[in-house]
Amino acid sequence: MKENIYTIPVTDGFNQNSECPFCSMYNKLDNDAIEYMLGPSYMEDDIREETDKIGFCKEHYHKMYTKQNRLGLSLMAQTHIHKINSAIKKYSSEYIKNRPEPGLISSTKGIFSKKNNSAEKIPEFLNNITNSCYICNKINTTFERYINTFFYLWKKDNSIKETVKNCKGFCIKHYSMLLTEGLKELKTKEFNNFFDIISEVEINNIKRIEDEIDLFINKFDYRYKDVPLGTSKDALERTITKLSSQFMEEEDD
């Protein structure tokens, strides 16, 4: 593939020789985003303003917690929880001030009338926060550009077809994504060619994974004790990568 500043991340993803090039791209974005958050960025006002509003998902809280910068994470958690508590107190005060008398609930069509929906705002506010993540948003925005770049290359650079043919296929999630996006991005003739190539690659490589996980399981049977394990030593990790997009591949020896 021809390389420039836009195509390098896609090229690098395929060069990893992993079970899914797009998992490799996503994993790098994930690692870079965590390092970015725990670097000097957490002291920048605009970044803190966004993280205070959005917060992080439980996976990224855990990943940041395992790093060494506990002070940076503590500062982000501190201002975020202050914002949450402030909002809860605000909506609670509004509801207490305007709540209907018990005997009037039936005549106001329930507690959450249009006149006083402050109590309803609390779970709405908290649900928005618990279902958002600054890091996920940052990653997904960039990852979408990688997908667009991939299809741009597919239409403009024939060498990517050979690159795809020689890769180890894709995880189930990203294989489905490629088909979905391919239908949007490619004309019928282009998509038919695209479908034939990636489907053959996927089917062949899932069969390879099936054979490897079969051998891995058989090695627990004493009758297979003399059969070389070969590439099946990390078959479980790579099968999980294929099935769930959870990047679990072991490093090469």
ROTORMAR-229134 format. One record per residue: residue in three letters; x, y, z of N, C-alpha, C, O, CB in turn. Coordinates in steps of 0.001 Angstrom, whole numbers, plus 500000, padded with zeros to 6 digits. Glycine has a CB too. Layout:
N
alaXYZXYZXYZXYZXYZ/...
end
This chain:
253
met500833498801500000500000500000500000500866501247500000501916501286500642499059500007501211/lys500424502259499281501123503534499282500884504222500625499762504248501130500653504433498099/glu501951504776501192501838505357502524501895506874502493502689507465501762502930504824503416/asn501047507492503292501167508902503636500665509031505064500339508030505702500358509833502639/ile500603510238505563500254510431506970498873509874507307498619509520508459500307511905507319/tyr497974509791506320496619509305506567496529507780506508495706507173507193495661509912505562/thr497376507170505691497271505727505491498174504921506414497976503714506559497592505392504069/ile499158505553507038500118504832507885499442504017508980499813502858509162501087505809508513/pro498459504559509729497825503736510771497162502478510227497204501427510867496797504553511510/val496547502579509043495914501412508434496975500415507993496845499214508229495034501827507236/thr498028500919507350499133500054506929499761499350508121500024498149508066500195500866506182/asp500001500087509197500595499509510402499698498427510995500187497411511489500857500600511443/gly498389498648510945497466497645511473497584496328510739497569495270511368496043498146511392/phe497702496367509421497853495138508641499245494534508807499412493319508696497579495415507165/asn500234495368509069501598494858509240501798494112510555502811493434510725502580495996509160/gln500851494223511489500984493539512778500841492029512659501236491295513565499957494064513748/asn500282491562511557500087490127511339499259489501512457499526488381512892501439489417511232/ser498255490237512913497410489763514012496172489055513470495979488964512257496997490938514923/glu495340488559514374494115487888513962493091488866513410492136488454512751493524487127515125/cys493277490160513672492389491168513093493132492492512995493445493091514023491095491327513938/pro493423492966511784494130494237511631493399495406512280494029496332512790494342494530510170/phe492066495362512259491300496474512823491308496437514348491213497482514990489861496445512307/cys491419495252514932491628495162516373492992495763516736493124496432517761491533493686516852/ser493999495524515897495320496102516136495257497621516097495844498296516944496328495588515102/met494534498165515098494389499620514997493663500167516224494078501170516805493625500004513706/tyr492583499504516612491786499974517745492582499877519043492524500773519885490483499164517861/asn493316498798519194494101498600520408495162499683520565495400500168521672494759497225520394/lys495801500065519454496797501136519518496137502468519884496667503226520696497540501262518170/leu494984502745519285494260503965519635493903503971521118493994505003521783492987504101518780/asp493502502828521622493119502698523030494308502989523937494202503774524879492566501287523315/asn495433502354523647496644502572524460497111504027524388497468504627525401497778501637523994/asp497101504581523175497538505973523004496624506935523753497093507903524351497577506343521515/ala495307506666523722494347507555524380494529507529525895494421508564526553492909507156524014/ile494803506359526442495021506258527896496290506987528291496313507709529288495098504781528340/glu497351506799527510498602507515527799498393509024527688498941509796528475499726507061526837/tyr497607509428526718497318510853526527496561511415527728496877512498528222496504511072525236/met495556510665528191494757511150529313495578511268530586495356512177531386493576510232529549/leu496515510366530781497303510370532015498599511157531872499412511200532796497617508950532436/gly498788511780530710499917512686530520499517514087530954498620514246531782500390512683529044/pro500160515087530413499854516475530806498441516923530461497988517954530957500826517407530152/ser497729516164529614496419516609529140495410516792530271494516517632530172495876515620528138/tyr495548516007531353494541516109532410494592517454533138493686517777533907494726514982533409/met495652518241532898495746519567533500495206520660532578495111521819532981497187519869533863/glu494850520297531340494341521281530391492861521546530667492070520614530813494547520795528933/asp492498522821530737491142523196531134490078522631530207489045522150530672491020524693531182/asp490321522686528885489294522221527950489089520712528053487970520220527908489671522599526517/ile490189519971528308490069518529528467489309518194529741488418517345529735491451517873528485/arg489664518863530836488990518602532106487511518972532033486671518309532640489669519376533238/glu487197520021531296485797520413531152484994519311530478483863519025530871485682521713530353/glu485593518691529450484914517607528744484811516354529600483753515727529650485640517287527450/thr485903515979530278485857514771531109484929514959532300484327513993532768487261514401531594/asp484804516183532798483857516448533884482426516185533427481612515666534191483997517900534382/lys482117516545532173480770516375531645480489514929531251479395514413531479480563517283530450/ile481496514278530654481266512967530040481685511820530948480966510828531065482013512872528728/gly482847511948531594483364510861532415483976509757531574484330509973530415482266510294533281/phe484101508564532164484721507425531493483900506161531757483184506075532755486188507235531971/cys484008505191530864483351503903531076484159503093532090485299503441532400483203503121529731/lys483577502030532597484248501249533645485541500599533132486506500454533882483300500168534183/glu485553500207531847486763499587531299487931500569531295489059500203531626486503499075529876/his487655501811530922488745502792530859489123503317532245490275503690532465488348503958529957/tyr488184503351533169488570503648534550489545502582535048490556502897535676487317503720535475/his489231501330534763490096500234535212491476500305534561492498500144535227489443498885534902/lys491491500548533257492768500606532546493632501760533066494840501602533242492531500759531032/met493011502919533311493779504053533830494240503800535259495313504248535660492944505334533771/tyr493422503076536028493774502782537414495021501901537498495810502022538436492603502101538123/thr495194501017536516496339500113536545497647500810536163498729500251536347496092498944535613/lys497546502022535633498754502786535313499301503440536578498701503340537648498458503858534230/gln500441504109536447501130504653537621500676506051538024500973506503539130502594504679537365/asn499960506738537137499604508127537445498308508195538247497266508582537718499466508945536151/arg498373507823539513497184507859540371496753509295540660495564509554540844497454507118541688/leu497703510235540702497350511624540962496499512179539821495470512809540066498617512477541152/gly496923511950538577496169512452537433494757511906537413493805512653537188496873512099536141/leu494610510601537647493288509990537658492457510516538823491253510730538685493404508466537734/ser493095510720539961492383511245541134491843512641540875490719512953541270493304511264542353/leu492628513483540218492184514839539919490990514836538965490046515606539138493332515650539319/met491040513961537955489911513864537032488672513334537730487568513829537502490265512969535851/ala488851512318538590487715511758539323487138512787540302485926512849540509488139510484540079/gln488019513587540896487592514583541882486636515607541267485536515821541777488813515298542474/thr487060516235540171486216517272539572484969516686538930483924517336538892487003518058538535/his485074515449538422483919514795537808482856514497538858481672514744538629484344513497537096/ile483267513971540001482284513626541028481708514883541674480562514881542122482919512726542097/his482504515966541725481970517242542197480836517709541284479802518178541759483087518310542262/lys481037517577539972480015518013539007478753517169539156477640517692539100480555517917537555/ile478927515870539345477778514985539505476989515353540761475763515467540726478234513514539570/asn477706515538541871477033515856543123476302517195543038475204517349543573478040515880544271/ser476919518155542365476302519466542191474991519351541422474002519997541767477260520418541466/ala474988518527540380473774518350539573472683517646540375471515518030540311474088517549538296/ile473065516615541131472078515895541943471443516832542964470225516825543146472732514694542657/lys472265517634543628471742518578544624470820519611543968469792519981544534472905519291545353/lys471194520071542776470381521070542064468996520503541727467977521126542024471100521530540766/tyr468967519318541107467693518730540718466874518313541946465647518409541932467926517525539804/ser467548517851543004466842517463544228466171518669544867465020518596545299467809516804545226/ser466899519779544925466344521001545518465151521496544725464152521933545296467409522096545593/glu465261521426543400464154521861542547462914521007542783461795521517542845464562521803541070/tyr463130519695542912461986518808543119461345519041544484460123519133544598462414517346542985/ile462188519134545525461667519346546880460875520658546959459837520733547617462824519359547907/lys461376521665546289460717522968546312459359522935545622458436523628546050461600524010545655/asn459224522155544579458010522191543761457197520899543778456237520774543019458377522510542355/arg457554519949544617456862518665544548455395518811544972455061519635545824457574517627545436/pro454539518003544368453104518105544676452766517461546018453497516600546509452276517448543566/glu451656517888546601451172517251547819450713515836547475450226515597546370450013518078548468/pro450866514879548427450495513482548127449097513327547565448875512515546668450609512648549364/gly448154514094548080446784513955547605446544514505546212445488514272545624445870514625548547/leu447520515235545680447352515867544378448041515119543244447959515521542083447870517263544432/ile448716514033543587449490513312542560448604512825541424448973512933540255450224512122543183/ser447423512283541766446558511738540718446063512816539766445845512553538583445373511022541338/ser445884514049540289445367515120539443446453515790538612446153516593537728444675516151540291/thr447720515464538893448824516057538121449441515040537165450547515236536661449905516607539065/lys448700513937536921449172512886536001450503512313536455451407512092535650449305513438534574/gly450611512074537774451825511473538304452774512507538847452567513708538671452512510664537246/ile453821512043539511454805512937540125455545513739539069455803514927539265455801512140540970/phe455893513108537950456737513761536947455891514565535967455896514291534767457578512721536191/ser455173515544536473454384516405535604455294517367534863456448517556535250453329517176536410/lys454785517980533797455585518940533037456031520104533908457079520707533677454795519459531842/lys455217520410534913455531521546535781456709521241536700457458522140537082454309521928536613/asn456868519961537053457926519599537993458523518247537623458111517212538145457386519568539435/asn459482518265536732460127517016536311461553516917536815462355516182536238460114516900534799/ser461891517636537876463270517663538372463728516301538859464891515945538670463404518674539493/ala462843515526539483463224514184539947463537513276538767464421512423538849462104513565540806/glu462806513462537666463059512680536458464405513042535835465033512217535171461936512897535441/lys464839514276536055466105514719535475467310514026536109468358513895535476466243516220535624/ile467163513584537354468301512954538039468709511659537344469868511537536948467955512673539513/pro467794510668537174468217509452536463468590509714535004469469509050534454467113508415536520/glu467918510685534380468274511022532990469703511521532905470462511104532030467316512086532423/phe470072512419533821471430512961533874472445511864534164473485511779533509471526514060534935/leu472132511014535164473070509959535551473194508883534479474282508348534271472635509329536863/asn472100508556533796472158507564532717473031508057531567473771507280530964470745507244532205/asn472941509350531267473790509915530216475257509795530570476085509481529715473435511376529969/ile475584510046531836476976509981532265477494508539532284478601508271531817477128510610533649/thr476694507613532821477157506229532941477225505528531585477828504461531470476241505451533878/asn476614506115530562476671505514529228477540506317528266477397506203527049475274505382528661/ser478435507124528815479338507905527963480773507732528453481015507351529599478939509413527959/cys481709508017527569483128507870527923483962508768527008483893508663525783483590506372527806/tyr484733509632527611485566510552526832486555509778525957486751510121524792486324511517527767/ile487170508748526509488169507979525761487512507211524619488028507205523502488915507005526696/cys486384506566524885485677505845523819485317506785522676485493506443521506484406505175524370/asn484812507970523016484450508938521982485668509336521151485599509419519925483816510183522615/lys486779509580521836488016509986521163488502508881520217488903509151519085489113510323522204/ile488461507643520695488908506506519891487985506308518683488454506162517554488953505219520750/asn486688506305518926485731505993517859485772507017516735485600506669515567484325505914518424/thr485999508282517085486094509324516053487268509050515113487137509160513894486248510718516704/thr488407508693515690489590508404514873489435507088514125489832506976512965490846508363515747/phe488856506091514790488693504776514163487802504869512936488041504170511951488106503769515163/glu486780505717512971485923505917511803486725506447510615486457506093509467484780506882512140/arg487707507297510903488566507798509817489410506669509241489663506637508037489480508939510324/tyr489845505747510085490621504605509597489775503755508648490273503286507625491130503747510780/ile488506503555508982487616502780508122487452503486506775487521502855505721486237502575508803/asn487236504791506824487105505561505580488377505479504750488320505368503525486774507027505887/thr489532505535505423490814505443504718490976504080504067491465503976502943491980505709505679/phe490559503023504783490652501669504231489870501571502931490379501029501950490133500632505243/phe488652502079502903487836501974501691488336502920500588488181502636499400486369502281502018/tyr488926504028500992489558504901500003490695504142499304490826504183498080490095506207500677/leu491505503456500102492604502677499529492085501537498664492650501236497612493498502123500637/trp490999500904499118490448499787498353490046500238496941490202499495495971489233499182499088/lys489537501443496849489088501956495548490228502525494710490134502566493483488036503023495752/lys491312502966495365492371503681494657493681502902494519494474503177493619492642504964495354/asp493908501931495410495220501272495453495027499756495441494647499168496454496027501713496717/asn495288499125494294495059497689494155495917496842495079495574495694495362495307497278492746/ser497027497391495552497912496594496401497251496209497725497657495235498358499196497357496673/ile496243496963498144495593496618499409494818495309499285494610494610500276494651497749499855/lys494397494983498079493691493713497885494608492542498184494188491560498797493148493606496451/glu495863492640497754496835491588498058497152491569499544497344490505500133498124491786497245/thr497206492754500147497453492831501582496350492114502351496632491360503283497557494295502036/val495101492343501971493971491685502626494005490181502392493748489401503310492648492266502120/lys494318489775501177494382488340500870495414487620501730495255486438502036494709488131499392/asn496464488323502118497559487702502882497439487899504388498303487451505142498878488257502418/cys496367488572504837496213488768506280495539487552506903495153486622506195495396490049506576/lys495398487558508217494819486424508940493317486571509160492745485940510049495510486259510274/gly492690487405508347491260487602508493490951488652509539491804489463509901490584486300508849/phe489711488624510023489221489675510913488426489048512051487943487921511938488351490698510138/cys488297489780513135487397489326514190485965489391513655485703490040512643487559490194515491/ile485056488724514333483671488669513876483064490067513779482375490383512809482837487799514817/lys483319490893514774482757492248514799483238493062513607482436493718512941483130492960516104/his484536493029513331485068493868512263484825493279510877484778494020509895486545494082512470/tyr484673491975510782484259491371509514482846491847509162482575492225508022484313489810509597/ser481952491824510151480594492329509942480609493810509581479874494253508699479740492101511195/met481449494565510270481572496002509997482022496252508567481494497144507902482557496652510973/leu482988495480508083483490495656506726482390495397505693482282496122504704484679494723506476/leu481583494375505922480482494101504997479465495239505015479002495681503964479796492771505353/thr479124495707506206478144496788506332478630498064505661477903498697504896477841497059507800/glu479879498434505963480427499663505388480696499510503902480569500469503141481708500058506107/gly481069498302503488481312498061502070480072498290501230480156498815500120481813496657501861/leu478910497893501761477654498125501050477380499611500860476766500011499872476498497477501799/lys477832500425501800477629501871501715478652502538500802478328503466500061477697502491503102/glu479894502053500866481010502757500228481273502332498790481834503105498013482248502549501028/leu480880501126498427481279500565497136480091500380496206478977500096496645481984499237497336/lys480348500545494916479339500251493905479171498729493818480003497977494326479738500859492511/thr478114498294493185477765496868493182478909495989492689479242494990493327476541496635492317/lys479511496352491560480600495545491025481798495543491981482426494506492196481022496068489643/glu482104496705492546483207496799493497482918495970494745483795495282495267483461498263493880/phe481670496050495214481326495305496429481386493809496194481831493068497070479936495696496921/asn480949493347495029480992491919494749482422491398494806482679490330495362480376491624493382/asn483351492156494230484762491774494284485281491814495720486005490920496157485604492700493389/phe484901492860496441485280493022497840484746491857498676485471491275499482484755494363498388/phe483466491527498470482839490443499219483565489118498974483841488376499917481357490317498835/asp483871488823497717484538487563497395485889487453498092486248486393498604484720487430495887/ile486630488551498108487979488519498689487928488371500199488556487470500756488750489785498320/ile487178489257500875487233489213502339486517487987502900486885487493503966486620490480502924/ser485497487490502196484785486307502689485659485063502580485666484223503480483475486101501911/glu486394484948501477487306483809501341488397483864502408488730482852503024487939483787499933/val488946485057502616489976485230503643489423484875505022490084484189505802490510486678503639/glu488218485339505320487619485096506631487323483621506846487666483069507892486342485906506787/ile486706482988505892486350481576506031487595480725506210487625479852507078485554481095504811/asn488620480963505406489857480175505502490540480362506849491077479410507415490819480560504381/asn490519481586507361491228481840508611490429481409509842491016481062510867491567483308508715/ile489113481427509755488332480861510852488536479351510900488600478760511978486827481204510694/lys488639478729509724488950477288509685490318477026510312490488476039511028488920476756508223/arg491281477886510056492611477736510667492511477819512191493124477027512906493583478823510134/ile491732478787512679491554478932514124490847477705514700491205477222515774490755480213514446/glu489843477208513982489136475996514436490105474834514605490066474127515611488022475610513440/asp490969474640513623491938473542513686492904473728514855493264472762515527492721473442512366/glu493318474967515093494279475226516165493655475037517549494286474467518439494835476641516037/ile492414475513517733491769475337519035491418473865519254491424473394520391490498476217519138/asp491112473134518176490880471691518294492124470989518820492041470163519729490468471095516936/leu493284471321518242494539470702518682494867471101520118495324470274520907495695471100517745/phe494634472364520453494889472840521817494074472020522819494587471626523867494545474352521945/ile492810471767522496491950470979523389492409469525523424492447468910524490490474471062522938/asn492752468981522274493200467583522214494451467334523049494652466228523552493466467185520776/lys495283468345523197496526468171523971496260467890525447497164467475526172497400469413523843/phe495021468113525899494664467748527275494380466250527393494238465725528497493439468553527740/asp494300465574526257494080464134526205495449463458526075496226463802525185493127463740525012/tyr495742462514526945497071461868526956497406461209525628498581461020525312497141460827528064/arg496384460853524841496639460191523562497327461118522561497896460656521572495335459676522973/tyr497274462430522820497882463411521917499176463980522494499680464993522010496898464545521630/lys499714463330523530500884463907524212502098464041523310502942464906523546501249463064525403/asp502205463224522300503365463289521407503122464145520165504021464314519342503757461897520982/val501916464682520029501607465538518878502118466945519171501747467526520191500064465553518575/pro502960467509518304503485468869518543502355469893518638501411469863517848504460469274517418/leu502459470792519602501441471828519768501552472897518694500540473431518238501553472464521144/gly502773473210518289502992474171517209502348475524517469502500476096518548502468473612515920/thr501627476033516473501024477362516588499807477380517508499241478441517770500629477866515219/ser499399476194518003498216476135518849498477476532520294497548476541521102497648474763518812/lys499721476859520641500021477181522048499254478392522548498943478474523736501506477426522221/asp498942479337521664498149480507522072496818480548521324496265481619521072498938481811521819/ala496311479358520972495071479278520195493891479869520953493018480489520344494773477830519826/leu493847479691522273492725480210523041492686481732522980491626482319522762492808479739524494/glu493852482381523176493906483846523132493459484367521774492700485333521689495325484341523443/arg493929483728520724493607484206519383492161483887518990491547484631518225494564483596518372/thr491620482784519512490210482477519277489319483524519939488321483952519359489866481070519805/ile489682483936521159488914484974521852488985486291521079487988487005520972489438485169523297/thr490162486611520541490289487814519707489340487731518514488649488701518204491751487993519220/lys489303486584517847488425486407516694486955486549517075486172487153516341488664485048516056/leu486585485989518226485183485948518612484667487248519209483506487606519010484971484849519582/ser485525487961519943485012489055520762485669490408520526485262491398521133485160488702522178/ser486667490472519668487434491706519448488248492093520677488828493177520725486496492851519070/gln488292491210521667489116491453522851490540491076522496490851489901522302488604490643524098/phe491421492097522411492774491884521915493597491161522983494067491783523936493440493233521523/met493770489818522816494407489020523843495626488251523352496111487354524040493421488070524412/glu496116488589522182497208487812521617498472487919522447498833489000522914497484488257520207/glu499139486797522625500402486779523362501506487351522495501455487271521268500759485348523817/glu502502487926523145503659488424522391504484487264521900504535486202522521504522489366523250/asp505137487490520759506008486437520219507170486157521174507665487053521858506548486841518824/asp507586484903521200508744484543522031510010485177521481511089484991522043508908483011522108/
end
